[in-house]
């Protein structure tokens, strides 16, 4: 049972695409507002899916992103946005990964794109959605 003045339990999320500060789906515009924790990087490969990225975790590449503390209510909104399904058949699969933030590691929710969604998509070599090469005309 929650005490009247206690805060809801928070978890951390690592965001690497349109949810980053200044992105089309900037996480700061959600309610309840998340708390920015730090800029961070994790291992993965980023793919250009058109108007948003998807990343497969692991490997030697690095993904540029941000860590936020979020409430369960906000996490549920992110799950809907990322089309997470209990059977892992949605567009994204919700993972928990250790993310290095300064001298410590924080366990974060990371939304990994379903591997079938990246077939034929270009890799964003920089690992930074905001620093991707513009599409060719």
C-alpha positions in Angstrom: 0.0 0.0 0.0 1.3 3.4 -0.9 1.8 6.0 1.9 0.0 9.3 1.2 3.2 11.3 0.8 5.4 8.6 -0.9 6.4 8.8 -4.5 5.3 6.1 -7.0 8.0 3.5 -7.7 10.2 4.6 -10.5 12.2 2.7 -13.1 14.7 3.9 -15.6 14.4 4.0 -19.3 17.1 4.5 -22.0 15.8 6.3 -25.0 17.7 6.6 -28.3 15.4 8.0 -30.9 12.4 10.3 -31.2 11.8 10.1 -27.4 15.1 11.9 -26.8 15.1 15.6 -25.8 14.1 17.6 -28.8 12.8 14.6 -30.7 9.3 14.3 -32.3 8.1 12.3 -29.3 10.2 14.1 -26.7 9.7 12.1 -23.5 9.5 15.4 -21.5 6.1 16.1 -23.0 4.6 13.0 -21.5 2.7 13.0 -18.2 3.7 12.4 -15.5 7.0 14.1 -16.6 10.1 11.9 -16.4 13.2 13.0 -14.5 16.3 13.3 -16.7 19.2 11.2 -15.2 22.1 11.3 -17.7 23.3 11.1 -21.2 24.5 7.5 -21.9 25.5 5.0 -24.5 24.9 1.3 -24.8 26.0 -1.4 -27.3 23.8 -1.9 -30.3 23.1 -1.2 -34.0 20.7 1.5 -35.0 18.5 1.3 -38.1 16.7 4.0 -40.0 13.0 2.9 -40.2 12.0 6.1 -42.0 10.6 8.6 -39.5 12.0 6.9 -36.5 14.9 4.5 -35.6 15.0 1.0 -34.3 18.0 -0.7 -32.6 19.2 -4.2 -32.1 21.1 -4.5 -28.8 24.6 -5.9 -28.4 27.6 -6.0 -30.7 30.4 -3.5 -30.9 28.4 -0.4 -32.1 27.2 2.2 -29.6 23.8 3.8 -29.4 23.6 7.4 -28.2 20.8 8.1 -25.8 19.4 9.5 -22.5 18.4 7.9 -19.3 15.2 9.0 -17.5 13.4 7.9 -14.3 9.8 7.2 -15.2 6.7 6.2 -13.2 4.7 3.0 -14.0 2.0 5.2 -15.6 4.6 6.7 -18.0 6.2 3.4 -18.7 2.7 2.0 -19.8 2.4 4.9 -22.2 5.8 4.2 -23.7 4.8 0.5 -24.1 1.8 1.6 -26.1 3.8 4.0 -28.2 6.4 1.3 -29.0 3.7 -1.3 -29.7 5.1 -3.8 -27.1 3.2 -7.1 -26.9 3.3 -9.7 -24.2 4.3 -12.3 -26.8 7.2 -10.2 -28.1 5.4 -10.0 -31.5 5.0 -6.2 -31.5 7.2 -3.6 -33.2 9.5 -3.4 -30.2 10.5 -5.8 -27.5 10.9 -4.5 -24.0 14.3 -5.4 -22.5 16.2 -4.6 -19.3 19.8 -3.7 -19.7 22.6 -2.4 -17.5 23.5 1.1 -18.7 26.7 2.7 -17.5 26.0 6.2 -16.1 29.3 7.7 -14.8 30.9 5.2 -12.4 27.8 3.1 -11.8 25.4 0.9 -13.8 21.7 1.5 -13.8 19.2 -1.2 -14.9 17.1 0.5 -17.7 14.2 -0.5 -19.8 15.3 -0.4 -23.5 12.9 -0.8 -26.4 14.6 -3.1 -28.9 13.1 -3.2 -32.4 11.8 -6.6 -33.5 14.5 -8.1 -35.7 12.1 -8.7 -38.6 11.4 -4.9 -38.8 14.9 -4.0 -39.9 15.2 -6.2 -43.0 16.3 -3.9 -45.8 16.8 -0.9 -43.5 19.9 1.3 -43.5 22.3 1.2 -40.6 22.9 4.6 -38.8 26.6 4.1 -38.3 27.0 7.0 -35.8 24.5 5.3 -33.5 22.9 8.7 -33.0 19.4 9.3 -34.4 20.0 13.1 -34.4 23.3 12.7 -36.4 22.1 10.4 -39.2 23.0 11.1 -42.8 20.2 12.8 -44.7 18.3 10.5 -47.2 19.4 10.7 -50.8 17.1 12.4 -53.2 
